[in-house]
Amino acid sequence: MLILGISLIALAFLGTPLFVVIGGAALLGFHSIGLDPILVINEIYTKISGNSILLAIPLFTFAGYILAESGTPNRLINLSKAFLGWVSGGVAIVALVSCAIFTAFTGASGVTIIALGGLLYTVLRNEEYPEMFTLGLLTSSGSLGVLFPPSLAIILYGIISGTSIDKLFIAGIVPGILLIIMLSVYSIKKGSKAHVSVTKFSFKDVLKSLKESIWEVPLPIIVIGGIYTGFFTATEAASIAAFYVLVAEVFLYRELNLFRDIPRIMRESMILVGGILIILGSALGLTNYLIDQQVPMKILAFMQNYIASKYAFLILLNIFLLIVGCFMDIFSAIIVVVPLITHIAEGFGIDPVHLGIIFLLNLQIGYSTPPVGLNLFIASFRFKQPVLKLYRAALPFLLILFIALLIVTYIPDLSLFLLRLF
């Protein structure tokens, strides 16, 4: 058994797919306590087949990929620029807002950098923003929308942790806005220092951009408003979003062909979904073993012997999650790590919804954290720049995000007060 365990660890370091390592660990664990491995498969089937919220993942992913393939990125940038281009540093704020909205709907920061990166880089450089500032802004903003509904990360976290997804949607709004405000203040300061050009505010441009994006502007209002008012569930919102986006981009804008483009987009989007579901199934098996062996409870008991303060635990949790977010993509990290930390955090009296926001914010920052944050390498590929240069470019933005993380961590009301209002 020891040799098999060491072999699994070695395979992980050699680049073996994560679901193989996780699934192998689950089968090995059940075998070690004398249980038939078929119980792992039965438990996975029971949990997945009875969870209708899983339908939201492929539907929102499909909608996000359609938006990425259409002219939506251009229209989103034009709309944001019409409203904010007159502010010193306003174009940088346009980039922040555009990335946040796009990531919220596509669910993946890599898609945001690929889809919007080239457009926004050209816009920012034409407005005379410094190169290092531009690279740092776009690299660190690729995952900025993780806390906003209908983020796939929030949905997946809710499924794995058993936390209300509707509550997580509401709780993420204020922390997400805080991040944008803090980064916007820095952007305005840098824009003023660099004497970047500004666009004169024009109602004509505003009306023109609104007219161009007339079919996309209602989408977040419909989805988010419907969920918050209780008019429909997150799964129903996903169905509405997918249908709405399909009709808008294929039949109203006519930018995508129903028979040529849509089958390709379906195939590409479902590859991401398939990867998530395979890892999810494997992780559920491993989670069952860990809970059956009371591993989280043992870790909690160990930590309580050495850590008396909730605040000290939160510091360690942030450090741990930043490291996890640096080395793992957000979906894998949620599936693997959440089952371990929820029971431990509960033992320290941390609200489960607040824990979810802390968890997701850490992983969002981890995407751009050296040495191996995923966004750094995606941005290096997209902008054709050395990754070490992107390390330096992202550091000022990471410092701001770290400060925001501490604020959100130690002021739980930022995440929870809207819940009390609703």
C-alpha positions as CSV (number, residue, x, y, z in Angstrom):
1,M,0.0,0.0,0.0
2,L,2.8,2.4,0.9
3,I,4.5,1.7,-2.5
4,L,1.2,2.4,-4.3
5,G,0.7,5.6,-2.4
6,I,4.2,6.8,-3.2
7,S,3.6,5.9,-6.9
8,L,0.5,8.1,-7.0
9,I,2.4,11.0,-5.6
10,A,5.2,10.4,-8.2
11,L,2.6,10.3,-11.0
12,A,1.1,13.6,-9.8
13,F,4.5,15.3,-10.1
14,L,5.1,13.7,-13.5
15,G,2.0,15.4,-14.8
16,T,-0.5,12.6,-14.7
17,P,-4.1,14.0,-15.1
18,L,-5.5,15.1,-11.8
19,F,-8.6,12.9,-12.0
20,V,-6.4,9.8,-12.3
21,V,-4.5,10.7,-9.2
22,I,-7.5,11.6,-7.2
23,G,-9.5,8.6,-8.3
24,G,-6.6,6.3,-7.7
25,A,-6.2,7.7,-4.1
26,A,-9.9,7.1,-3.5
27,L,-9.8,3.5,-4.7
28,L,-6.6,2.9,-2.7
29,G,-8.1,4.3,0.4
30,F,-11.3,2.2,0.3
31,H,-9.2,-0.9,-0.5
32,S,-7.0,-0.2,2.5
33,I,-10.0,-0.4,4.9
34,G,-11.5,-3.5,3.2
35,L,-14.4,-2.0,1.4
36,D,-15.4,-2.9,-2.2
37,P,-14.3,-0.1,-4.6
38,I,-17.7,-0.3,-6.3
39,L,-19.0,1.7,-3.3
40,V,-17.1,4.7,-4.6
41,I,-18.9,4.5,-7.9
42,N,-22.3,4.0,-6.3
43,E,-21.8,7.0,-4.0
44,I,-20.7,9.2,-6.9
45,Y,-23.7,8.3,-8.9
46,T,-26.1,8.9,-6.0
47,K,-24.7,12.4,-5.3
48,I,-24.5,13.5,-8.9
49,S,-27.8,12.1,-10.2
50,G,-29.8,13.8,-7.4
51,N,-28.2,17.2,-7.8
52,S,-30.1,19.3,-10.4
53,I,-27.9,22.3,-9.8
54,L,-25.1,20.6,-11.8
55,L,-27.1,21.4,-14.9
56,A,-26.2,25.1,-14.4
57,I,-22.5,24.3,-15.1
58,P,-22.8,23.2,-18.8
59,L,-25.5,25.8,-19.6
60,F,-23.6,28.8,-18.2
61,T,-20.4,27.5,-19.8
62,F,-22.1,27.2,-23.2
63,A,-23.6,30.7,-22.9
64,G,-20.1,32.1,-21.9
65,Y,-18.4,30.5,-24.9
66,I,-21.0,31.9,-27.3
67,L,-20.4,35.4,-25.9
68,A,-16.6,34.9,-26.3
69,E,-17.0,33.8,-30.0
70,S,-19.3,36.6,-31.0
71,G,-18.8,40.4,-31.1
72,T,-19.8,40.8,-27.5
73,P,-16.2,41.6,-26.3
74,N,-16.1,44.6,-28.7
75,R,-19.5,45.9,-27.7
76,L,-18.8,45.5,-24.0
77,I,-15.6,47.5,-24.3
78,N,-17.3,50.2,-26.4
79,L,-20.2,50.4,-23.9
80,S,-17.9,50.7,-20.9
81,K,-15.7,53.3,-22.6
82,A,-18.7,55.5,-23.5
83,F,-19.6,55.6,-19.8
84,L,-16.2,55.8,-18.2
85,G,-13.7,57.0,-20.9
86,W,-14.0,60.6,-19.7
87,V,-12.3,59.8,-16.4
88,S,-8.6,60.1,-16.0
89,G,-7.7,56.4,-15.9
90,G,-11.2,55.7,-17.2
91,V,-10.1,53.3,-19.9
92,A,-8.3,51.2,-17.3
93,I,-11.5,51.1,-15.3
94,V,-13.2,50.0,-18.6
95,A,-10.8,47.1,-18.7
96,L,-11.5,46.1,-15.1
97,V,-15.2,46.2,-15.5
98,S,-15.2,44.4,-18.8
99,C,-13.0,41.6,-17.5
100,A,-15.1,41.2,-14.3
101,I,-18.4,40.9,-16.3
102,F,-16.9,38.6,-18.9
103,T,-15.3,36.3,-16.3
104,A,-18.5,36.1,-14.4
105,F,-20.3,34.8,-17.4
106,T,-17.6,32.7,-19.0
107,G,-16.5,31.2,-15.7
108,A,-12.8,30.9,-16.7
109,S,-10.1,33.6,-16.4
110,G,-8.1,32.1,-19.3
111,V,-11.0,32.7,-21.6
112,T,-11.2,36.3,-20.5
113,I,-7.5,37.0,-21.2
114,I,-7.7,35.3,-24.6
115,A,-10.9,36.9,-25.7
116,L,-10.5,40.4,-24.3
117,G,-6.7,40.6,-23.7
118,G,-5.7,41.6,-27.3
119,L,-8.5,44.1,-27.6
120,L,-7.9,45.8,-24.3
121,Y,-4.1,45.8,-24.6
122,T,-4.4,47.7,-27.9
123,V,-7.0,50.2,-26.4
124,L,-4.9,50.8,-23.3
125,R,-1.6,51.3,-25.2
126,N,-3.3,53.6,-27.7
127,E,-4.4,55.7,-24.8
128,E,-0.7,55.9,-23.7
129,Y,-0.9,53.7,-20.6
130,P,2.6,52.4,-19.7
131,E,3.3,48.9,-21.0
132,M,4.1,47.4,-17.6
133,F,0.9,48.8,-16.1
134,T,-1.2,47.5,-19.0
135,L,0.3,44.0,-18.8
136,G,-0.2,43.9,-15.0
137,L,-3.7,45.1,-15.2
138,L,-4.8,42.6,-17.8
139,T,-3.0,39.7,-16.2
140,S,-4.4,40.3,-12.7
141,S,-7.9,41.2,-14.0
142,G,-8.4,38.0,-15.9
143,S,-10.1,36.4,-12.8
144,L,-11.7,39.5,-11.4
145,G,-15.3,38.3,-11.9
146,V,-15.1,35.1,-9.9
147,L,-17.1,36.6,-7.0
148,F,-19.9,37.9,-9.2
149,P,-23.0,35.9,-10.3
150,P,-23.4,33.7,-12.2
151,S,-19.8,32.6,-11.7
152,L,-19.3,28.9,-12.2
153,A,-16.8,28.9,-9.3
154,I,-19.5,30.0,-6.9
155,I,-21.9,27.3,-8.3
156,L,-19.3,24.6,-7.9
157,Y,-18.3,25.7,-4.4
158,G,-21.9,25.7,-3.4
159,I,-22.4,22.1,-4.7
160,I,-19.3,20.8,-3.0
161,S,-19.7,22.5,0.3
162,G,-23.5,22.3,0.6
163,T,-23.7,26.1,1.0
164,S,-26.6,28.0,-0.5
165,I,-25.6,29.1,-4.0
166,D,-28.1,32.0,-3.9
167,K,-26.5,33.2,-0.6
168,L,-23.0,33.0,-2.1
169,F,-24.2,35.0,-5.1
170,I,-25.4,37.8,-2.8
171,A,-22.4,37.6,-0.5
172,G,-19.9,38.0,-3.3
173,I,-21.2,41.3,-4.6
174,V,-19.7,43.8,-2.1
175,P,-16.3,42.1,-1.9
176,G,-16.2,42.0,-5.7
177,I,-17.1,45.7,-6.0
178,L,-14.4,46.4,-3.3
179,L,-11.8,44.8,-5.5
180,I,-12.8,46.9,-8.5
181,I,-12.9,50.1,-6.5
182,M,-9.4,49.6,-5.1
183,L,-7.9,48.7,-8.4
184,S,-9.8,51.6,-10.0
185,V,-8.3,54.1,-7.5
186,Y,-4.8,52.8,-8.4
187,S,-5.6,53.0,-12.1
188,I,-6.8,56.6,-11.8
189,K,-3.6,57.5,-10.0
190,K,-1.4,55.9,-12.6
191,G,-3.5,57.4,-15.4
192,S,-3.1,60.9,-14.0
193,K,0.6,60.4,-13.5
194,A,1.1,59.1,-17.1
195,H,-1.1,62.0,-18.4
196,V,-3.1,59.5,-20.5
197,S,-5.7,60.9,-22.9
198,V,-9.3,61.0,-22.0
199,T,-12.5,60.8,-24.2
200,K,-15.0,63.6,-23.9
201,F,-18.3,62.4,-22.5
202,S,-20.9,62.3,-25.2
203,F,-24.6,61.3,-24.9
204,K,-24.4,60.4,-28.6
205,D,-21.7,57.8,-28.0
206,V,-23.5,56.4,-25.0
207,L,-26.7,56.0,-27.0
208,K,-24.8,54.5,-29.9
209,S,-23.1,51.9,-27.7
210,L,-26.3,51.1,-25.9
211,K,-28.0,50.6,-29.3
212,E,-25.2,48.3,-30.4
213,S,-25.4,46.2,-27.3
214,I,-29.2,46.4,-26.9
215,W,-29.6,42.6,-26.8
216,E,-26.7,42.0,-24.3
217,V,-27.4,44.7,-21.7
218,P,-30.5,43.0,-20.4
219,L,-28.8,39.6,-19.9
220,P,-27.2,40.3,-16.4
221,I,-30.3,42.1,-15.3
222,I,-32.5,39.1,-16.2
223,V,-30.2,36.5,-14.7
224,I,-29.1,38.2,-11.5
225,G,-32.4,40.0,-10.9
226,G,-34.4,36.7,-11.4
227,I,-32.2,34.8,-8.9
228,Y,-32.2,37.6,-6.3
229,T,-36.0,38.1,-6.5
230,G,-36.6,34.4,-6.3
231,F,-38.4,34.4,-9.6
232,F,-36.3,31.4,-10.7
233,T,-33.4,29.2,-9.4
234,A,-29.8,29.3,-10.5
235,T,-30.4,26.2,-12.8
236,E,-33.4,27.9,-14.4
237,A,-31.3,31.1,-14.8
238,A,-28.7,29.1,-16.6
239,S,-31.3,27.7,-19.0
240,I,-32.6,31.2,-19.7
241,A,-29.1,32.6,-20.2
242,A,-28.1,29.9,-22.7
243,F,-31.3,30.2,-24.7
244,Y,-31.2,34.1,-24.6
245,V,-27.5,34.2,-25.7
246,L,-28.1,31.7,-28.5
247,V,-31.1,33.6,-29.9
248,A,-29.3,37.0,-29.6
249,E,-26.0,36.0,-31.2
250,V,-27.4,33.7,-33.9
251,F,-30.7,35.2,-34.9
252,L,-30.6,38.9,-33.8
253,Y,-26.9,39.9,-34.3
254,R,-26.4,37.1,-36.9
255,E,-22.7,36.9,-36.0
256,L,-22.7,33.1,-35.5
257,N,-24.0,30.4,-37.8
258,L,-26.4,27.9,-36.2
259,F,-25.1,25.0,-38.2
260,R,-21.4,25.9,-38.6
261,D,-20.4,27.7,-35.4
262,I,-22.8,26.5,-32.7
263,P,-21.8,22.8,-33.0
264,R,-18.1,23.7,-32.7
265,I,-18.8,26.0,-29.7
266,M,-20.9,23.3,-28.0
267,R,-18.0,20.8,-28.5
268,E,-15.3,23.2,-27.1
269,S,-17.4,24.3,-24.1
270,M,-18.3,20.8,-23.1
271,I,-14.6,19.8,-23.1
272,L,-14.2,22.2,-20.1
273,V,-17.4,20.9,-18.5
274,G,-16.3,17.3,-19.0
275,G,-13.0,18.0,-17.3
276,I,-14.8,19.6,-14.3
277,L,-17.2,16.6,-14.0
278,I,-14.5,14.0,-14.3
279,I,-12.5,15.7,-11.5
280,L,-15.7,16.2,-9.5
281,G,-16.6,12.5,-9.7
282,S,-13.1,11.4,-8.7
283,A,-13.0,13.9,-5.8
284,L,-16.3,12.8,-4.4
285,G,-15.0,9.3,-4.0
286,L,-11.9,10.6,-2.2
287,T,-14.0,12.9,-0.1
288,N,-16.2,10.0,1.0
289,Y,-13.1,8.1,2.2
290,L,-11.7,11.1,4.1
291,I,-14.9,11.8,5.9
292,D,-15.4,8.1,6.6
293,Q,-12.0,8.0,8.2
294,Q,-12.7,11.3,10.0
295,V,-9.7,13.0,8.5
296,P,-11.1,16.6,8.7
297,M,-12.1,16.1,12.3
298,K,-8.6,14.8,13.2
299,I,-7.0,17.8,11.4
300,L,-9.3,20.1,13.4
301,A,-8.5,18.5,16.7
302,F,-4.7,18.8,15.9
303,M,-5.1,22.5,14.9
304,Q,-7.1,23.3,18.0
305,N,-4.3,22.0,20.1
306,Y,-1.9,24.5,18.5
307,I,-4.1,27.4,17.3
308,A,-6.4,28.9,19.8
309,S,-7.5,32.0,17.8
310,K,-9.9,32.1,14.9
311,Y,-7.9,35.0,13.4
312,A,-4.6,33.0,13.5
313,F,-6.4,30.2,11.7
314,L,-7.6,32.6,9.0
315,I,-4.1,33.8,8.4
316,L,-2.9,30.2,7.9
317,L,-6.0,29.5,5.8
318,N,-5.2,32.4,3.5
319,I,-1.5,31.4,3.1
320,F,-2.6,27.8,2.3
321,L,-5.2,28.8,-0.2
322,L,-3.0,31.3,-2.0
323,I,-0.5,28.4,-2.5
324,V,-3.2,26.1,-3.7
325,G,-4.6,28.8,-6.1
326,C,-1.1,29.2,-7.4
327,F,-0.6,25.6,-8.3
328,M,-4.1,24.4,-9.2
329,D,-6.9,25.7,-11.4
330,I,-9.9,27.0,-9.4
331,F,-12.3,24.2,-10.3
332,S,-9.8,21.4,-9.2
333,A,-9.0,23.3,-6.0
334,I,-12.6,23.7,-5.1
335,I,-13.3,20.0,-5.6
336,V,-10.2,18.8,-3.8
337,V,-9.8,21.2,-0.9
338,V,-13.3,22.4,0.1
339,P,-14.3,19.1,1.8
340,L,-11.2,19.3,3.9
341,I,-11.5,22.9,5.2
342,T,-15.3,23.3,5.7
343,H,-15.4,21.1,8.8
344,I,-12.2,22.7,10.2
345,A,-13.5,26.3,9.6
346,E,-16.8,25.4,11.2
347,G,-14.9,24.3,14.3
348,F,-13.4,27.8,14.6
349,G,-16.9,29.4,14.2
350,I,-16.5,30.8,10.7
351,D,-19.7,31.4,8.8
352,P,-19.9,29.0,5.8
353,V,-20.9,31.7,3.4
354,H,-18.1,34.0,4.5
355,L,-15.7,31.0,4.2
356,G,-16.8,30.6,0.6
357,I,-16.0,34.2,-0.3
358,I,-12.6,33.9,1.4
359,F,-11.9,30.7,-0.4
360,L,-12.9,32.0,-3.9
361,L,-11.0,35.3,-3.4
362,N,-7.8,33.5,-2.4
363,L,-8.0,31.3,-5.5
364,Q,-8.8,34.3,-7.7
365,I,-5.6,36.0,-6.5
366,G,-3.7,32.7,-6.8
367,Y,-4.3,32.7,-10.5
368,S,-1.9,35.6,-10.9
369,T,0.5,34.8,-8.0
370,P,4.1,33.8,-9.0
371,P,5.8,31.5,-9.6
372,V,3.2,29.4,-11.4
373,G,-0.1,31.3,-11.3
374,L,-2.0,30.1,-14.4
375,N,-2.9,33.6,-15.6
376,L,0.8,34.6,-15.8
377,F,1.4,31.9,-18.4
378,I,-1.8,32.5,-20.3
379,A,-0.9,36.2,-20.5
380,S,2.6,35.4,-21.5
381,F,1.3,33.4,-24.4
382,R,-1.4,36.0,-25.3
383,F,0.8,39.0,-25.2
384,K,4.0,37.3,-26.3
385,Q,6.0,38.5,-23.3
386,P,8.5,36.7,-21.0
387,V,6.7,35.3,-17.9
388,L,9.3,37.0,-15.6
389,K,8.3,40.4,-17.0
390,L,4.7,39.6,-16.1
391,Y,5.8,38.7,-12.6
392,R,7.0,42.2,-12.2
393,A,4.0,43.8,-13.9
394,A,1.5,42.0,-11.8
395,L,3.1,42.7,-8.4
396,P,1.5,46.1,-7.7
397,F,-1.9,44.7,-8.5
398,L,-1.3,41.7,-6.4
399,L,-0.4,43.9,-3.4
400,I,-3.7,45.7,-3.8
401,L,-5.6,42.4,-4.0
402,F,-3.8,41.1,-0.9
403,I,-4.9,44.1,1.1
404,A,-8.5,43.6,-0.2
405,L,-8.2,39.9,0.9
406,L,-7.3,40.9,4.4
407,I,-10.2,43.4,4.6
408,V,-12.7,40.8,3.4
409,T,-11.3,38.1,5.7
410,Y,-11.4,40.1,8.9
411,I,-14.6,42.1,8.2
412,P,-17.1,39.4,7.6
413,D,-20.0,41.9,7.4
414,L,-18.7,42.9,4.0
415,S,-19.9,39.5,2.8
416,L,-22.8,39.0,5.1
417,F,-24.7,42.3,5.5
418,L,-26.5,42.0,2.2
419,L,-27.8,38.6,3.2
420,R,-29.5,40.2,6.2
421,L,-31.1,42.8,4.0
422,F,-32.4,40.1,1.6
